[in-house]
């Protein structure tokens, strides 16, 4: 009864279209769930996400759950997750995507889920890393650890995704670093982020992790922007 009254006076709305959710719905309305632009990249080992890294770094796999289009449902989702504190969106997308990732046939399974880290200054401003709940959901579904202490951002920088290729910093590889402890040797890291655009940030994160002996890298994102 109490929850009914709460929903009556303070109704929950869909994170994708802002319509009032039914009692049986959570975070996303049924219509938005059906309208989600799924990439199905996990079924294609040579998908567009993988091509972002051709000739740059060696990866085992790369994919994204959704297509990111301006003024679309996915943009609204990411905005609500990233700037309005709706971390439950990451959990929903992670639980959704983990079922696809379980279908992957890889030479070696994932060992650890690693989020793209925020600089401490950015983390303090926002109060959370928007990738955390997504990564935690993937880790739980894959039954592997989630570790946000292996990779760290040592320099504060503007978002690389808002820069064109010629405008990207030449020193982006110096922004991230990783702890090379023995327990992290010979691991297959699944690096997770929100939106894959140019791939510059994920490339830099991967380069830092590849300094660890025996490291292998795979990448999974909530969405991928059309380029």
N, C-alpha and C positions, 0 to 999 in steps of 0.2 A: 504493500500500500504506500509506504514511504517513497519508494523509487518511482511509483506511478505519479505521485504528487509532484516530485522533483521534475519529472519529465513533462508534466502538464504545465508547470509555471516556468520552467527553464529547459525547454526542449533542446535536445542535441541535434546538431545539423550535420549534413554530409560534408566531409572535408574536401570533396571534389566539386560540388555544385551548390552547396549551402542550403539545400532543401531540408526540411525537417525529417529526421529519421524516424522510421517506425520502431516500435518496441523491439521487434525481432531483428532490427538492423544495427550494425555497429561500425562507426567511423565512416564507412562508405554506404551510400544507398545502393539498392539492387541495380538500378539503371546505370549508375557510374561503373559498377563492377563489370557489367556487360559491355560497356563502351570503352573499357581500358584498351589502349593501343599496344597490345603485346607484340614483342619482337620475335619471339620463338628462336632467338639466337642460340640457345643451348642445343638446338638440333643441328646447327651448322658450324662445323669446326673452322670454317673460313669466313665467318660472318664479318659484318662491318666493324664491330668492336675490335676484333682480332687485327683487322687491317690497319687500325690506328697505330699499331706498334710494330708493323713490318719494318725490318731494317734498323730498328732502334734498340729494342731489348728482346731477349728471348723469354717468351711466356708459354705456359702450358695451356692456358685457356683464358678467354675474355668474353664477357657477355653482359647484357643489361636486360632487365625485365620488361621495361616499357620504352616507347618512343616519347621523347620530350618535344612538344610543339608549343610555340608561343600562343598564349591565350587559351590553351587547352586544359583539360582536366588534370593532366600530369603536372603542368606548371603550377596550377593552384595547389595541388597536393604538396609539392616540394616547397612552395612558399609557406604554406601553413606549418609544415614540419620544421623548416629552417628558421623562420622568423617569428612564428606565433606560438611556439612551444608545444605543438601537437606531436609529441614524440611517439604517440601510439600509431601514427601513420607508418613509421619505420618498422614497427612490429608487424603490422598487417602486411606490408610489402615483403618483409623478410619471410614470414610464414608462407606467403604465397610462392615466393621464388625458390624456397628451399626444396620444394617438391620437384621443380625442374632440375635443379642442380644435382639432385639424387640420381637423375637419369644419365648423368655424364659418365662416359667410359674413359677414364684417364689412366695413364701408366702408373701413377702413384696418387693415392687419395690425398685430400686436403688434410693438413695437420693442425693449423691454427688460423683463425680469422683475425685479420689485422685491419683496423679502421684507418683511413687517412686522418692524420691528427690535426687538430687546431693548434695554433700558437697559443701559449698561456694567456696572452693579452686578449685574443679573440674569444677564447674559452670564457674568460672572466666577463667579457662584454655580453656574450650570448647566454652563458650559464650552463651550456650543454653542448655536446658534439652531436650534430643532427644525424650522424651516421651510426651512433651507438646502438640504438634499438634495432635497427636493420641488421647490423652485424651480430648482435646478441641472439636475434631470432634465427639467423642462419647457423650460428655456432650450436645453438640448442638443437635445431632440427638435424644437423649433421653429426651431432654428438662429438663435437671437438671443442677445444678451449677457444674462448674469445680473449684476446690479449691486447690492451691498448698501451702497453708499456714497452713494447719492442721497438716501435718506430716513433720518432718524435720530430717535431718541427722546430728547428733552431733559429730560424729567421722569420720575422713578420713580413708578409708580402701581400700585395693586392691579389685578388682572385685571378688566376691565370686564364680561366675560361672566358673572361671578358676582354681578353687581348687577342689580336689576330696573330698569326704565326710570326710575322716580322716584328711584332711588338712585344713578344714574349722575352722575358729576361734571359740573357745568356747564362746567368748564374743560378738558374732554378735548381740545378743539381746540388747546389750548396744549401738549399733550404731545409732538406730533410737529412736525418741520419738514423742509424739503427744501433742497438746494443748487441754486440757480437759475443754474447755469453755462450758457453759450450752447450747449454740446453737448447739453444736456438739453431745449432748446426744441423744440417741435413734435413731441413723442414720444408714442406710445401705450404707456402703462405697464400691464403686467399685474402687479397686486399680488397676492401669494400669502400665505395664512395656513393654519393648521391647521383650526380649527373656527369656522364662522360661527354666531354665536348672535344677539345683539341687532343686530350690525352696527356698534356704536358705534366700536370700534377701527378697523375698516376705513374707516368714514366719515371719521374724523379723519385717517387716513393719506392718504386721497384728497383731502381739503381742502388738506392741506399740499402735495401734488403738483400740485394744480390752480392753485396760485399761480405755477407755472412757465408762461411764455407758450406757448400752443398745446398744452398738455398734454391728453391724453385718458386715461381710466381704464377698465380692465377688472379684474375680480376673479375669482380662482380659488382655491378652498379644497379641502382634503382631504375635509372633511365639513361637514355642516350639521345643527345640532341642531333637533329638533322644538320648536316654540314654540306 
